């Protein structure tokens, strides 16, 4: 079983739609959780951190369920510019530091 | 924009050649990382460093080696390139935060093709 699992998609949605991505992680000792965005042939960039109480940043809402080891990302009123791959990322303790484990990513295509 | 740079951006080279992928950052970050990513696949950590003279192997076994002589510089070397090394190599850095997470900033990547 992969440490971080995501539905690879693609999710093809019309502009203005609401879309939700899910992610599960296997290590219950995981401490921090994030969503990164990666455009085609570009480097990943941090979209938002995921806090235990859930958090919102404009049209984006992230949720964490530690009991179920599940993370979600909700995008409201999707724009064409939201088209990208969304990476679920989990920070796991590792020796004296920490390690980020990346999911395969979920591809989103927003269409007119 | 993150101040982390990688060169070359694209490299096509023949089998058996020695190559060095450069990565440098001007943010003064202690932690640096190398990831390998094939098209449509997840990033795999192949090397990381906590600071000068610190290098560790990541989760994915790699025939490459790294060095960290200066804080800002974290080059990756392949002594003898093979077609199986064809991939995208992404360098990243983050601040040192003890047990706390700090955002990783990624460079633009190097697309390596070994013929």
Interface residues (C-beta under 8 A of the other chain):
Chain A: X4 X8 X31 X32 X34 X42 X43 X44 X45 X46 X49 X87 X91 X93 X96 X97 X98 X99 X100 X101 X102 X103 X104 X105
Chain B: X31 X35 X40 X41 X42 X43 X45 X48 X50 X59 X90 X99 X100 X101 X103 X104 X106 X107 X108 X109
